[in-house]
Amino acid sequence: MIFRVFVVTLLVACTAPQLLAQKTPEPVQVIQFSGMVFYEDKQGNPAPLPYTNVAVKGTSRGAAADFDGFFSFVALAGETIVFSQIGYKTVEIKLPDTLHSAQYKWIQIMTEDNILLPEAIIMPWPSREHFKQEFLAIDISSELRENAQANLAEEKMKEIRYSVPVDGRETSSIVIKQQATDYVYTGQMKPQNIFNPLAWKKFVDAWRRGDFKKKDK
């Protein structure tokens, strides 16, 4: 009887380290880091914050949150993640280095960063007195009036519309519209405009206006 108890005790002592090793797996290094980015709206409710930059500090790896505030990319355990967007305070978090799962989810709430700049008055003259003198000395002749009318002519304005590059607001609006269109047709084929009668009408109207003619520089 004593011998049997000794054998059972020996078997338990030998198998205990194996069972313990199975319950505590090794920490993983590469993880799928994903989550949502929110901000507080005017009513005080959390709302998704789209197009937030989520990047690994010190590297070029990362992603931008989509229109619903969702992001997902591959990161390493122990790395520092930076959340940033214009108008909001930058937030840094550090991923745990003892993760035992290949997925790590995070919800980040961004707070507005309001900066009040001092008033700046830019004038092309040293003082207001110089401005008054120069303004009163302006020669409003017929030549200046004719130049102004020529610059505001329809042909001149049309040339400016096609030659002047767009500003930052127009560029960002175009990019956001393109991203919205891509999200709508995600996972499916975009409609072909060759079968769209409205697209054909726009093409014919542009052809009649002469938009495709080579303009003299």
PASEBA-1860 file (N, C-alpha, C; in nm, 3 decimals):
! residues 217
1> MIFRVFVV> 0.084/-0.121/0.000/0.000/0.000/0.000/0.087/0.125/0.000 ~ 0.191/0.125/0.080/0.282/0.240/0.086/0.352/0.258/-0.047 ~ 0.385/0.145/-0.112/0.453/0.153/-0.242/0.362/0.216/-0.347 ~ 0.232/0.182/-0.346/0.139/0.240/-0.444/0.125/0.390/-0.424 ~ 0.114/0.433/-0.299/0.104/0.577/-0.272/0.230/0.650/-0.319 ~ 0.344/0.586/-0.303/0.470/0.648/-0.348/0.473/0.662/-0.499 ~ 0.423/0.559/-0.570/0.422/0.564/-0.718/0.328/0.672/-0.768 ~ 0.207/0.682/-0.708/0.111/0.785/-0.751/0.167/0.924/-0.726
9> TLLVACTA> 0.231/0.943/-0.612/0.289/1.075/-0.580/0.399/1.110/-0.678 ~ 0.478/1.012/-0.718/0.586/1.036/-0.813/0.531/1.073/-0.950 ~ 0.426/1.006/-0.993/0.365/1.039/-1.123/0.307/1.179/-1.124 ~ 0.241/1.218/-1.017/0.184/1.353/-1.008/0.294/1.458/-1.011 ~ 0.403/1.433/-0.942/0.514/1.528/-0.939/0.579/1.542/-1.076 ~ 0.579/1.434/-1.156/0.642/1.441/-1.288/0.553/1.510/-1.391 ~ 0.423/1.491/-1.380/0.331/1.548/-1.478/0.287/1.690/-1.443 ~ 0.307/1.736/-1.321/0.262/1.871/-1.281/0.330/1.980/-1.362
17> PQLLAQKT> 0.464/1.977/-1.384/0.526/2.082/-1.466/0.472/2.087/-1.608 ~ 0.439/1.969/-1.668/0.385/1.968/-1.803/0.247/2.033/-1.808 ~ 0.161/2.000/-1.710/0.029/2.062/-1.705/0.039/2.212/-1.684 ~ 0.134/2.256/-1.600/0.151/2.398/-1.574/0.199/2.470/-1.700 ~ 0.287/2.403/-1.776/0.337/2.464/-1.900/0.227/2.477/-2.003 ~ 0.132/2.386/-2.007/0.022/2.394/-2.101/-0.074/2.506/-2.064 ~ -0.092/2.537/-1.939/-0.185/2.641/-1.896/-0.128/2.780/-1.916 ~ 0.004/2.796/-1.916/0.066/2.928/-1.931/0.149/2.929/-2.059
25> PEPVQVIQ> 0.088/2.960/-2.173/0.163/2.961/-2.300/0.263/3.075/-2.303 ~ 0.354/3.068/-2.401/0.457/3.170/-2.416/0.395/3.299/-2.469 ~ 0.443/3.416/-2.425/0.391/3.543/-2.476/0.416/3.556/-2.626 ~ 0.319/3.612/-2.696/0.332/3.632/-2.840/0.402/3.764/-2.867 ~ 0.463/3.777/-2.983/0.535/3.898/-3.020/0.458/3.980/-3.124 ~ 0.403/3.915/-3.227/0.329/3.984/-3.333/0.180/3.972/-3.303 ~ 0.112/4.088/-3.303/-0.031/4.091/-3.271/-0.106/4.171/-3.375 ~ -0.236/4.149/-3.384/-0.326/4.228/-3.467/-0.391/4.333/-3.378
33> FSGMVFYE> -0.346/4.457/-3.390/-0.394/4.566/-3.305/-0.508/4.638/-3.377 ~ -0.627/4.639/-3.319/-0.744/4.698/-3.380/-0.830/4.763/-3.272 ~ -0.918/4.851/-3.316/-1.006/4.919/-3.221/-1.085/5.030/-3.285 ~ -1.137/5.122/-3.202/-1.220/5.232/-3.245/-1.168/5.361/-3.183 ~ -1.190/5.473/-3.254/-1.154/5.605/-3.206/-1.280/5.688/-3.194 ~ -1.301/5.751/-3.078/-1.421/5.829/-3.052/-1.382/5.970/-3.007 ~ -1.482/6.060/-3.012/-1.469/6.193/-2.954/-1.605/6.232/-2.895 ~ -1.607/6.337/-2.816/-1.731/6.382/-2.752/-1.796/6.489/-2.838
41> DKQGNPAP> -1.919/6.462/-2.886/-1.988/6.557/-2.972/-2.048/6.670/-2.890 ~ -2.125/6.758/-2.955/-2.182/6.875/-2.887/-2.283/6.837/-2.780 ~ -2.349/6.722/-2.796/-2.445/6.675/-2.696/-2.379/6.598/-2.582 ~ -2.247/6.582/-2.588/-2.177/6.509/-2.483/-2.178/6.359/-2.501 ~ -2.218/6.311/-2.620/-2.223/6.168/-2.646/-2.100/6.125/-2.727 ~ -2.052/6.003/-2.707/-1.937/5.956/-2.787/-1.978/5.933/-2.932 ~ -1.894/5.978/-3.023/-1.920/5.964/-3.166/-1.790/5.921/-3.234 ~ -1.798/5.841/-3.341/-1.674/5.797/-3.410/-1.599/5.917/-3.467
49> LPYTNVAV> -1.467/5.912/-3.457/-1.379/6.016/-3.510/-1.306/5.959/-3.631 ~ -1.348/5.994/-3.752/-1.287/5.934/-3.871/-1.151/5.993/-3.902 ~ -1.073/5.915/-3.980/-0.945/5.957/-4.038/-0.842/5.998/-3.932 ~ -0.845/5.933/-3.817/-0.743/5.957/-3.715/-0.619/5.875/-3.748 ~ -0.502/5.937/-3.736/-0.375/5.867/-3.762/-0.339/5.781/-3.641 ~ -0.322/5.652/-3.665/-0.281/5.557/-3.562/-0.152/5.492/-3.611 ~ -0.040/5.527/-3.548/0.090/5.482/-3.599/0.177/5.433/-3.485 ~ 0.274/5.348/-3.521/0.373/5.300/-3.424/0.481/5.407/-3.412
57> KGTSRGAA> 0.509/5.449/-3.290/0.604/5.558/-3.267/0.743/5.519/-3.315 ~ 0.805/5.610/-3.391/0.939/5.588/-3.441/0.949/5.505/-3.566 ~ 0.834/5.464/-3.624/0.833/5.385/-3.745/0.734/5.444/-3.844 ~ 0.730/5.387/-3.963/0.632/5.428/-4.065/0.514/5.333/-4.071 ~ 0.502/5.242/-3.976/0.391/5.148/-3.974/0.271/5.208/-3.901 ~ 0.152/5.170/-3.946/0.031/5.219/-3.884/-0.084/5.219/-3.983 ~ -0.190/5.291/-3.948/-0.308/5.298/-4.034/-0.386/5.423/-3.996 ~ -0.483/5.455/-4.081/-0.575/5.566/-4.055/-0.714/5.509/-4.030
65> ADFDGFFS> -0.780/5.559/-3.929/-0.915/5.511/-3.899/-1.009/5.545/-4.014 ~ -1.103/5.458/-4.042/-1.196/5.482/-4.153/-1.306/5.578/-4.108 ~ -1.410/5.590/-4.189/-1.518/5.685/-4.162/-1.590/5.653/-4.032 ~ -1.593/5.527/-3.992/-1.658/5.485/-3.868/-1.563/5.483/-3.749 ~ -1.440/5.531/-3.766/-1.344/5.534/-3.657/-1.273/5.403/-3.631 ~ -1.287/5.304/-3.720/-1.225/5.173/-3.699/-1.086/5.169/-3.761 ~ -0.993/5.101/-3.694/-0.857/5.084/-3.744/-0.810/4.943/-3.712 ~ -0.711/4.895/-3.787/-0.655/4.762/-3.763/-0.525/4.749/-3.840
73> FVALAGET> -0.419/4.707/-3.772/-0.291/4.681/-3.837/-0.208/4.591/-3.748 ~ -0.097/4.544/-3.801/-0.009/4.451/-3.730/0.094/4.531/-3.650 ~ 0.112/4.494/-3.523/0.209/4.561/-3.436/0.284/4.456/-3.356 ~ 0.385/4.502/-3.285/0.465/4.414/-3.199/0.437/4.445/-3.053 ~ 0.443/4.342/-2.971/0.420/4.360/-2.828/0.525/4.453/-2.769 ~ 0.481/4.546/-2.684/0.571/4.640/-2.621/0.592/4.769/-2.697 ~ 0.537/4.782/-2.817/0.556/4.905/-2.895/0.463/5.015/-2.844 ~ 0.497/5.140/-2.877/0.419/5.256/-2.838/0.335/5.303/-2.957
81> IVFSQIGY> 0.204/5.318/-2.936/0.111/5.359/-3.040/0.075/5.505/-3.019 ~ 0.073/5.583/-3.127/0.043/5.726/-3.122/-0.086/5.752/-3.198 ~ -0.183/5.816/-3.131/-0.308/5.860/-3.192/-0.298/6.011/-3.212 ~ -0.318/6.058/-3.335/-0.304/6.201/-3.362/-0.402/6.244/-3.470 ~ -0.452/6.366/-3.454/-0.537/6.430/-3.555/-0.538/6.580/-3.528 ~ -0.545/6.658/-3.634/-0.545/6.803/-3.619/-0.668/6.847/-3.541 ~ -0.646/6.930/-3.439/-0.755/6.979/-3.356/-0.779/6.896/-3.231 ~ -0.701/6.786/-3.214/-0.719/6.700/-3.098/-0.582/6.672/-3.035
89> KTVEIKLP> -0.583/6.646/-2.906/-0.459/6.620/-2.834/-0.403/6.483/-2.873 ~ -0.273/6.479/-2.894/-0.206/6.355/-2.929/-0.197/6.262/-2.807 ~ -0.227/6.135/-2.828/-0.229/6.037/-2.720/-0.132/5.925/-2.754 ~ -0.055/5.881/-2.656/0.038/5.769/-2.672/0.003/5.660/-2.571 ~ 0.000/5.537/-2.620/-0.021/5.422/-2.533/0.087/5.317/-2.565 ~ 0.118/5.234/-2.467/0.217/5.130/-2.487/0.150/4.994/-2.478 ~ 0.174/4.911/-2.579/0.116/4.777/-2.581/0.187/4.689/-2.478 ~ 0.114/4.604/-2.409/0.178/4.514/-2.312/0.274/4.418/-2.383
97> DTLHSAQY> 0.382/4.384/-2.316/0.480/4.291/-2.373/0.462/4.149/-2.322 ~ 0.353/4.124/-2.251/0.327/3.989/-2.199/0.192/3.938/-2.249 ~ 0.158/3.966/-2.374/0.030/3.922/-2.428/0.038/3.775/-2.466 ~ -0.070/3.704/-2.439/-0.078/3.562/-2.472/-0.180/3.538/-2.583 ~ -0.231/3.645/-2.645/-0.326/3.634/-2.755/-0.270/3.711/-2.874 ~ -0.302/3.664/-2.994/-0.253/3.730/-3.115/-0.338/3.850/-3.154 ~ -0.441/3.882/-3.078/-0.527/3.996/-3.105/-0.536/4.085/-2.982 ~ -0.531/4.217/-3.006/-0.540/4.313/-2.896/-0.629/4.427/-2.941
105> KWIQIMTE> -0.738/4.452/-2.869/-0.836/4.554/-2.906/-0.827/4.672/-2.810 ~ -0.853/4.792/-2.867/-0.839/4.916/-2.789/-0.943/5.017/-2.833 ~ -1.000/5.091/-2.737/-1.093/5.201/-2.764/-1.029/5.329/-2.713 ~ -1.009/5.427/-2.803/-0.943/5.552/-2.769/-1.041/5.668/-2.784 ~ -1.050/5.752/-2.680/-1.133/5.873/-2.682/-1.041/5.994/-2.693 ~ -1.058/6.072/-2.798/-0.976/6.190/-2.824/-1.045/6.314/-2.768 ~ -0.965/6.406/-2.716/-1.016/6.532/-2.662/-0.967/6.647/-2.749 ~ -1.052/6.748/-2.764/-1.018/6.861/-2.848/-0.903/6.941/-2.788
113> DNILLPEA> -0.823/6.997/-2.876/-0.708/7.078/-2.837/-0.727/7.217/-2.897 ~ -0.784/7.308/-2.819/-0.811/7.444/-2.866/-0.694/7.534/-2.830 ~ -0.637/7.595/-2.932/-0.525/7.688/-2.913/-0.568/7.825/-2.965 ~ -0.567/7.925/-2.879/-0.605/8.061/-2.916/-0.479/8.141/-2.947 ~ -0.463/8.176/-3.074/-0.346/8.252/-3.116/-0.371/8.401/-3.098 ~ -0.269/8.477/-3.066/-0.287/8.622/-3.051/-0.318/8.687/-3.186 ~ -0.383/8.800/-3.180/-0.422/8.871/-3.302/-0.298/8.927/-3.372 ~ -0.295/8.911/-3.503/-0.184/8.962/-3.583/-0.240/9.044/-3.698
121> IIMPWPSR> -0.192/9.169/-3.712/-0.235/9.258/-3.819/-0.118/9.275/-3.915 ~ -0.139/9.232/-4.039/-0.035/9.239/-4.140/-0.068/9.355/-4.234 ~ 0.024/9.449/-4.247/0.006/9.567/-4.332/0.129/9.585/-4.420 ~ 0.109/9.627/-4.546/0.223/9.647/-4.636/0.295/9.779/-4.613 ~ 0.252/9.857/-4.511/0.316/9.985/-4.481/0.363/9.986/-4.336 ~ 0.461/10.065/-4.303/0.514/10.065/-4.166/0.412/10.106/-4.061 ~ 0.320/10.199/-4.097/0.224/10.248/-3.999/0.095/10.286/-4.070 ~ -0.007/10.317/-3.992/-0.136/10.358/-4.048/-0.125/10.490/-4.123
129> EHFKQEFL> -0.038/10.582/-4.077/-0.023/10.711/-4.144/0.033/10.692/-4.285 ~ 0.130/10.602/-4.299/0.183/10.573/-4.432/0.074/10.512/-4.521 ~ -0.010/10.427/-4.461/-0.119/10.368/-4.539/-0.215/10.476/-4.589 ~ -0.250/10.571/-4.503/-0.341/10.678/-4.545/-0.280/10.760/-4.658 ~ -0.153/10.792/-4.648/-0.088/10.871/-4.753/-0.086/10.797/-4.886 ~ -0.051/10.670/-4.882/-0.046/10.594/-5.006/-0.185/10.572/-5.064 ~ -0.283/10.552/-4.978/-0.420/10.530/-5.026/-0.475/10.655/-5.094 ~ -0.449/10.772/-5.037/-0.497/10.896/-5.096/-0.421/10.930/-5.225
137> AIDISSEL> -0.302/10.877/-5.241/-0.222/10.907/-5.360/-0.247/10.809/-5.474 ~ -0.338/10.713/-5.456/-0.365/10.615/-5.561/-0.429/10.684/-5.680 ~ -0.382/10.654/-5.800/-0.434/10.711/-5.924/-0.533/10.613/-5.986 ~ -0.662/10.639/-5.965/-0.767/10.553/-6.020/-0.795/10.602/-6.162 ~ -0.720/10.556/-6.258/-0.735/10.599/-6.396/-0.820/10.499/-6.473 ~ -0.852/10.535/-6.595/-0.932/10.446/-6.680/-0.856/10.319/-6.716 ~ -0.722/10.327/-6.721/-0.644/10.209/-6.754/-0.658/10.101/-6.647 ~ -0.655/10.142/-6.519/-0.673/10.045/-6.411/-0.813/9.985/-6.414
145> RENAQANL> -0.912/10.066/-6.446/-1.050/10.017/-6.453/-1.065/9.916/-6.567 ~ -1.001/9.944/-6.680/-1.008/9.851/-6.793/-0.937/9.720/-6.761 ~ -0.825/9.727/-6.691/-0.755/9.604/-6.651/-0.839/9.520/-6.556 ~ -0.908/9.587/-6.463/-0.994/9.514/-6.370/-1.109/9.447/-6.443 ~ -1.171/9.517/-6.538/-1.280/9.457/-6.615/-1.231/9.341/-6.701 ~ -1.108/9.354/-6.757/-1.054/9.244/-6.837/-1.026/9.121/-6.752 ~ -0.979/9.143/-6.629/-0.951/9.029/-6.540/-1.077/8.960/-6.492 ~ -1.188/9.033/-6.490/-1.315/8.975/-6.447/-1.401/8.927/-6.563
153> AEEKMKEI> -1.348/8.928/-6.682/-1.424/8.882/-6.798/-1.448/8.731/-6.788 ~ -1.552/8.685/-6.858/-1.590/8.544/-6.850/-1.480/8.453/-6.902 ~ -1.417/8.491/-7.014/-1.310/8.407/-7.070/-1.190/8.400/-6.976 ~ -1.157/8.512/-6.914/-1.044/8.514/-6.821/-1.075/8.430/-6.696 ~ -1.197/8.443/-6.644/-1.234/8.363/-6.526/-1.236/8.214/-6.558 ~ -1.280/8.179/-6.680/-1.281/8.039/-6.720/-1.140/7.984/-6.728 ~ -1.046/8.065/-6.782/-0.907/8.022/-6.790/-0.847/8.003/-6.651 ~ -0.883/8.092/-6.559/-0.832/8.081/-6.422/-0.885/7.956/-6.353
161> RYSVPVDG> -1.012/7.923/-6.378/-1.071/7.803/-6.315/-0.999/7.676/-6.355 ~ -0.947/7.671/-6.478/-0.879/7.550/-6.525/-0.730/7.552/-6.498 ~ -0.673/7.666/-6.467/-0.528/7.676/-6.450/-0.484/7.689/-6.304 ~ -0.566/7.754/-6.221/-0.527/7.773/-6.081/-0.545/7.641/-6.005 ~ -0.443/7.593/-5.934/-0.457/7.467/-5.859/-0.552/7.482/-5.741 ~ -0.608/7.370/-5.698/-0.703/7.370/-5.586/-0.627/7.391/-5.456 ~ -0.698/7.443/-5.354/-0.637/7.465/-5.224/-0.652/7.341/-5.137 ~ -0.609/7.352/-5.012/-0.612/7.236/-4.923/-0.752/7.188/-4.892
169> RETSSIVI> -0.847/7.283/-4.877/-0.985/7.241/-4.845/-1.047/7.165/-4.961 ~ -1.027/7.213/-5.084/-1.083/7.143/-5.199/-1.018/7.006/-5.218 ~ -0.886/6.999/-5.195/-0.818/6.871/-5.210/-0.868/6.769/-5.107 ~ -0.880/6.811/-4.981/-0.930/6.719/-4.878/-1.073/6.677/-4.907 ~ -1.155/6.768/-4.961/-1.293/6.732/-4.995/-1.296/6.626/-5.105 ~ -1.208/6.640/-5.204/-1.203/6.541/-5.312/-1.159/6.405/-5.260 ~ -1.058/6.405/-5.172/-1.008/6.279/-5.117/-1.115/6.210/-5.033 ~ -1.188/6.287/-4.951/-1.293/6.228/-4.867/-1.405/6.170/-4.953
177> KQQATDYV> -1.442/6.241/-5.061/-1.546/6.188/-5.151/-1.500/6.060/-5.218 ~ -1.374/6.054/-5.260/-1.323/5.932/-5.321/-1.322/5.815/-5.223 ~ -1.281/5.843/-5.096/-1.282/5.737/-4.995/-1.423/5.691/-4.966 ~ -1.518/5.784/-4.960/-1.658/5.746/-4.937/-1.709/5.658/-5.050 ~ -1.673/5.691/-5.175/-1.715/5.608/-5.288/-1.653/5.469/-5.280 ~ -1.525/5.461/-5.241/-1.461/5.330/-5.227/-1.528/5.246/-5.118 ~ -1.568/5.309/-5.007/-1.635/5.234/-4.900/-1.771/5.182/-4.946 ~ -1.842/5.261/-5.029/-1.974/5.218/-5.076/-1.964/5.092/-5.162
185> YTGQMKPQ> -1.860/5.087/-5.247/-1.847/4.975/-5.340/-1.742/4.873/-5.292 ~ -1.716/4.867/-5.161/-1.622/4.769/-5.109/-1.676/4.628/-5.128 ~ -1.595/4.542/-5.188/-1.636/4.404/-5.209/-1.720/4.381/-5.332 ~ -1.742/4.482/-5.413/-1.820/4.466/-5.534/-1.761/4.552/-5.644 ~ -1.806/4.527/-5.765/-1.755/4.600/-5.881/-1.825/4.733/-5.895 ~ -1.748/4.838/-5.921/-1.806/4.970/-5.940/-1.885/4.975/-6.071 ~ -1.993/5.052/-6.074/-2.069/5.064/-6.199/-1.988/5.132/-6.308 ~ -2.005/5.086/-6.432/-1.933/5.141/-6.545/-2.012/5.258/-6.603
193> NIFNPLAW> -1.946/5.374/-6.615/-2.013/5.493/-6.668/-2.045/5.484/-6.816 ~ -1.990/5.382/-6.884/-2.020/5.370/-7.026/-2.167/5.335/-7.049 ~ -2.233/5.281/-6.946/-2.375/5.250/-6.956/-2.461/5.353/-6.884 ~ -2.401/5.462/-6.839/-2.473/5.565/-6.764/-2.513/5.678/-6.858 ~ -2.643/5.700/-6.881/-2.684/5.809/-6.972/-2.646/5.947/-6.920 ~ -2.643/5.966/-6.787/-2.605/6.096/-6.733/-2.458/6.127/-6.761 ~ -2.373/6.025/-6.753/-2.232/6.044/-6.784/-2.213/6.079/-6.931 ~ -2.291/6.016/-7.020/-2.283/6.049/-7.161/-2.328/6.192/-7.186
201> KKFVDAWR> -2.431/6.237/-7.115/-2.479/6.375/-7.133/-2.372/6.475/-7.091 ~ -2.303/6.448/-6.977/-2.196/6.537/-6.934/-2.083/6.541/-7.036 ~ -2.053/6.424/-7.097/-1.946/6.418/-7.196/-1.982/6.500/-7.320 ~ -2.106/6.486/-7.366/-2.149/6.560/-7.486/-2.150/6.710/-7.459 ~ -2.198/6.751/-7.339/-2.200/6.894/-7.305/-2.059/6.950/-7.298 ~ -1.965/6.875/-7.241/-1.827/6.921/-7.234/-1.766/6.930/-7.372 ~ -1.802/6.835/-7.460/-1.751/6.838/-7.598/-1.802/6.962/-7.671 ~ -1.929/6.996/-7.651/-1.985/7.114/-7.718/-1.925/7.243/-7.664
209> RGDFKKKD> -1.894/7.247/-7.535/-1.834/7.367/-7.478/-1.690/7.385/-7.522 ~ -1.628/7.280/-7.574/-1.489/7.289/-7.617/-1.391/7.265/-7.504 ~ -1.433/7.187/-7.400/-1.343/7.162/-7.288/-1.223/7.076/-7.327 ~ -1.237/6.997/-7.433/-1.130/6.907/-7.473/-1.037/6.969/-7.577 ~ -1.064/7.092/-7.617/-0.976/7.158/-7.713/-0.847/7.201/-7.646 ~ -0.741/7.200/-7.721/-0.610/7.240/-7.668/-0.608/7.389/-7.653 ~ -0.577/7.435/-7.533/-0.577/7.577/-7.503/-0.438/7.635/-7.529 ~ -0.435/7.754/-7.587/-0.309/7.821/-7.614/-0.250/7.873/-7.484
217> K> -0.123/7.848/-7.463/-0.056/7.894/-7.341/0.005/8.031/-7.365
END
